[in-house]
Structure formats: structure tokens, C-alpha cells
Amino acid sequence: MSELINNSKDRKEKLKALILKLHTGSSEEDVKQELLQTLKNIPYGEVVEVEQELISEGLPETEILKLCDAHSSVLEGNIDLSGAKKIPEGHPVDVMIHENKELKIVIAQISSIISEIESNQQLNLYPEILKLRGLFNNLFDVDKHYQRKEYLLFPYLENQGITGPPKVMWGKHDEIRELIKGSIEILLTENLAKEEFLASCEMVLKPAIHGVSEMIPKEEEILFPMSLDKLTEKDWYEISNQSLEIGYCLYDPNVIWKPEWASEISINDAQKSGSHIQLPSGSFSAEELLSILNTLPLDITFVDKDDKVKYFSQGAERIFQRNRAILNRDVRHCHPPASAHIVDKIIEDFKSGKQNSAPFWINMGGKMIHIEYFALRNEKGEYLGTLEVSHNVNVYRELQGEQRILSYK
């Protein structure tokens, strides 16, 4: 047993040294050759442990993010998956693997069209651009695949103490999203010249499909096997039940996976209390309160004084995606890494008493969205938490005159 432990320790130290070689500028090919000579196959769990250790030892997450593609390229095909668990049909991991197959098809179609444009000087560009627009719109469906990882899978990994690798992967998700959005914007350009298109291919379109393609082995060789080891059947059932709220990527599962015990227990069943909640100005039952909060034309999210998400409303038309997996999760982990510093600043100013609200407004999908954070305090002025309120204010901006008679929508 001690020999196995030592072998694992030695492998991780060697792998860490090889990744740091990439950090100091060694070529991927040289590092790959050294990997093949000294390590051959590496258990998938050790790859995650090494990445987590590097972050704990002070290598910035931004630096890990830069190295992510390089060390994934070096490791691809050299990870030992012999101990990975079998995946039942319809299981969340099975669904994501099927989605990856569909993404590979879209990537291959995009690559084929780009190659044809590059090699055929006589080709009419406009019809090919139209095809690429449709394919990149399909490719952006990967956003739902990534959201299910970010909002459903990553919280459970964080509960197991695995925080670094999910943050790094989320950062890669954001890079890929921006590249796909940029590709779509380029393809919508009127009278796009071929020279401009070819230049854009090298700078944006090809990196976009490369990013999606490179993410697939990171998931299937490292993330998924490790997650199957760490998460319980109950965890996966909760993920499965909430997946439809976000949606699937280019794939509609034929089978809904359900553990044997799930026929007796339904995690989605709401526990409704008949007791009344008494407040200074009145009272209502838990069911009445639930209906009130979900009927308000607002998205409400409550973060407690310990920075944990404790509640979100479930109105018919939510502005921002929320899932039960974020409950009791650190609010910083519920935002992309690029905006985490803003969340930190708001919470810091609210706790110190420096500020009581922080308003933002953005244009999103043709709607004007007003977002405001409010500090919640008790009668003594002590900080209780933060309330986030998001609202589509288009309808109010468009009002004119008065309406004094009854008129339903």
C-alpha cells in the first residue's frame, strides 16, 4: 500500500514539475515527450489534485487559465481512465457526453466550410457566410452545457473541497462564449470582404471552435470521471432534476435517468408548511408567502450575512438563471470569475456600512434590465445580508399619458 501511495506522490510531483515547465516557457512538444517517457498514463484524479495544489501553492488562477490549453494538450490521450465508473443511460454525464458528440459534428461542419472558403478562390462567399451563421448559432448552444456545469455540477465539487479546477474551467467557458459571440458578430457584418473574413477566421472563428473542441477531452478524461467518483447518487439525481430548467445542448435525452430509490422519494416535491408567519403588520401562510414572492414582477435573490445564497424567487419569467444547487453556495462562486471582484466590493461596502444600495442597468436581449443590490439591516443597523432585485423595466420606460380606467393586459 505504501508503495502505491509513494508512486502516486511521485507521479504528482513529476506532473507538477512538467506543468511548471510550460509555465516557464518550455515547448508543448518537449514536455509531451518527457511526459510519455516518465509517466505514460496518469490517473485522472491526480490531474485534478495537481491543479488544485498548484493554485493552493500560489500559482494564480489566471496563470493556470493561460496554461490550461497547453497542459491539456500535453495530457490528452495520456490519462488512465481504467478505473472510471460506468455511466447509466440518461445520467447527467451521459447527457453531456451525447451533447459533446453533437458539438463535434457542428465543429466539423464549420471547419469544412472554412477550409472550402480558404482553398476555393472562385467560391461565392455570401452563401457560405449564411451557413456559418446558422452553425455558430447552433454552437452557442454550448452555453447551456456550460451553465449546467457551472450552476449544477461545480457547487457539489466545491462541497468536496474542489474549488480551483472549476474556477479555471469557468474562466475557459467565458473565453469560449466571447469567441463564439464575436464570431456571430463578424458573420453578421454586411458586405464582408473575403480578406477580412480570412483574417477574422484566424483571430476569432478558428479559436472559437478550437476552444469548444479542447474543452471536450478536459471534461471526458478528467472532470466527468472525477465527478462520478466524488458525487453521490442523490447529488446526481438533484442535478438531473434541475437540468431541464437550463436546457440541453443540441441533444434531447431519450431516457430520463432515475435511481431505484427515486420511485419512493421525489426531490422535486415542495415541502409546503401550513403554519403562519407573523410579522408586525400582518401574517400569511408559507404557501401564501411563496405565491406572493413568485408573483412579483421581479427576480429576488437573498444572500445572508455569511455570503451564502439562501433564497431566490421562482417567477414565471426569470431574467437570470437560478437553480436550487446554488443554495448555501458562496455568492462569489455564483458569478463568472471576471465579475467576482465587483461582488466582493459590494459586500465589503455593505458590511462596513459605507453603502446601502448598488444599482446597475444593462441592455439584454432587447430589454432594459435594472439590477439593484440592497443591504439588509436590523433595527440596530446590523448587517443581515444582501438582497438582489432584477427587473425588466421596458414596460415602464414606454408608458405615456395616464390609464385611469380598468383595462386588462
Sequence and secondary structure as in RCSB ss.txt:
>XXXX:A:sequence
MSELINNSKDRKEKLKALILKLHTGSSEEDVKQELLQTLKNIPYGEVVEVEQELISEGLPETEILKLCDAHSSVL
EGNIDLSGAKKIPEGHPVDVMIHENKELKIVIAQISSIISEIESNQQLNLYPEILKLRGLFNNLFDVDKHYQRKE
YLLFPYLENQGITGPPKVMWGKHDEIRELIKGSIEILLTENLAKEEFLASCEMVLKPAIHGVSEMIPKEEEILFP
MSLDKLTEKDWYEISNQSLEIGYCLYDPNVIWKPEWASEISINDAQKSGSHIQLPSGSFSAEELLSILNTLPLDI
TFVDKDDKVKYFSQGAERIFQRNRAILNRDVRHCHPPASAHIVDKIIEDFKSGKQNSAPFWINMGGKMIHIEYFA
LRNEKGEYLGTLEVSHNVNVYRELQGEQRILSYK
>XXXX:A:secstr
 HHHHHHHHHHHHHHHHHHHHHHTT  HHHHHHHHHHHTSSEEHHHHHHHHHHHHHTT  HHHHHHHHHHHHHHH
TT EE TT     TT HHHHHHHHHHHHHHHHHHHHHHHHHHHH TT  HHHHHHHHHHHHHHHTTHHHHHHHII
IIIHHHHHHTT  HHHHHHHHHHHHHHHHHHHHHHHHT TT  HHHHHHHIIIIIHHHHHHHHHHHHHIIIIIHH
HHHHHS HHHHHHHHHHHHHH  SS   SS    GGGGT  TT       EEEETTEEEEHHHHHHHHHHSSSEE
EEEETTSBEEEE   SS SS   GGGTTSBGGGGS GGGHHHHHHHHHHHHHTS SEEEEEEEETTEEEEEEEEE
EE TT  EEEEEEEEEE HHHHT  S   S    
